[in-house]
Amino acid sequence: MPRQKFEWYCSGGCGKYFDFVLNTSLNGNYRIHCPNCGHVHYRILKNGKITDDRFPVNDDKILIEDIMPMKSSCRDFQQEQPHSFLGELWNRVHAAIS
């Protein structure tokens, strides 16, 4: 069961970054809860990657995991720095649509 660490930006109100770990071998719906403000990010994992697709809030029948990271994973800054102009651009676009 491969597990991978991800860094996430909460666009739901608090604007904090947080880390979580998920099983990347299971495709499907994931609910990722911000440990700071409780905002829920509904995402779909496909082939080991978190997509920009969201699943309907009431579509729990195929929920793979409800991820609730620890409050200690929250911070005001991005930990993983982009390595290139395109990486930084991707992070900004991803944060804006999350």
KABEL-V136254 format. One line per field, one symbol per residue. phi: phi as a letter, one per 40 degrees, with the letter a starting at -180 (. if undefined). burial: + if it has 24 or more other ideal C-beta (glycine too) atoms within 12 Angstrom, else -. A space follows every 50 residues. Layout:
phi = ???
burial = ???
This chain:
phi = .cbbcbbbbcccicgcbababacccbcicbbbccccbgdbbcbbbbfgbc cccbbddccccbccabcbccdcccacbccccccadccccdcccccccc
burial = -----+++++-----+++++-+-----+++++++++---++++++----+ ----+--------++-+-+---++----------------+--+---+
